[in-house]
Amino acid sequence: MFGRDAEKLKSFLGSESEFQGELVSRGVLRMDGLVNGRIRANQVIITETARIIGEVLARKIIVGGRVEGTLRASEVVEITPKGRVRGEIFTKRLMVMDGGEFNGHVEMKAGESNVLEFESRDQEAVSGKG
């Protein structure tokens, strides 16, 4: 499930870890622990041991654990066979594999993204503008 993506893992939150607040990471972020808050990264992998309560913003989000809240992906949200999502999903593409669960609201628009605004703000912050 996680090995087929060409991008390298940049950050990791272990299964015995808990985080509360806003977590921002460049590149691929793998979540195995508990997060209560907001996660922003290029790609977020939520493994079977993870539980996220809050909001996840990324280009690509893979859900193998539990999420309660909002997922915003500029490209795709993938819910694996053991993934469970309760809340809202905003994305261009949504994949729910056999066994995966989604309960909530989904909005799919090919021409626009609710994540692009956050990505452009990050670019301005890195370049010193804004």
C-alpha positions, 0 to 999 in steps of 0.5 A, spaced: 500 500 500 505 504 501 511 502 497 509 504 490 509 511 491 516 514 488 516 519 493 521 518 499 518 518 506 520 525 509 517 525 516 514 520 521 509 520 527 510 513 531 504 509 533 506 510 541 506 518 539 500 523 540 500 530 537 496 536 538 496 542 534 498 544 527 503 539 524 506 542 517 511 537 513 514 538 506 514 531 502 511 525 505 508 524 512 507 518 515 502 518 521 502 512 525 500 515 532 494 520 534 493 527 532 488 532 534 489 538 530 491 540 523 496 536 518 499 539 512 504 536 507 505 534 500 503 527 501 500 524 508 499 516 509 495 515 515 496 507 517 492 502 520 494 504 527 493 512 526 487 516 528 486 523 526 481 528 529 481 534 525 483 536 518 488 534 513 491 538 507 495 535 502 496 533 495 495 526 496 492 523 502 492 515 503 487 513 509 489 506 512 487 508 519 481 512 522 480 519 521 474 524 524 474 531 520 476 534 514 480 531 508 482 536 503 487 533 497 488 537 491 489 530 487 486 524 490 484 521 497 485 514 497 481 510 503 484 503 503 480 496 506 482 498 513 481 505 512 475 509 516 473 516 515 467 520 518 467 527 516 468 531 509 472 530 503 474 535 498 478 532 492 478 531 485 479 524 485 476 519 491 478 512 491 474 507 496 477 500 496 473 494 498 472 494 505 474 501 506 468 506 509 466 513 508 461 516 512 459 524 511 460 529 505 464 529 499 465 534 494 469 533 487 471 538 483 476 537 477 477 544 475 478 547 482 481 545 489 480 547 496 488 545 497 491 550 492 490 556 497 493 553 502 499 551 498 500 558 495 500 561 502 506 556 504 510 558 498 509 565 500 511 564 507 517 560 504 519 565 499 518 571 505 512 574 501 506 575 504 
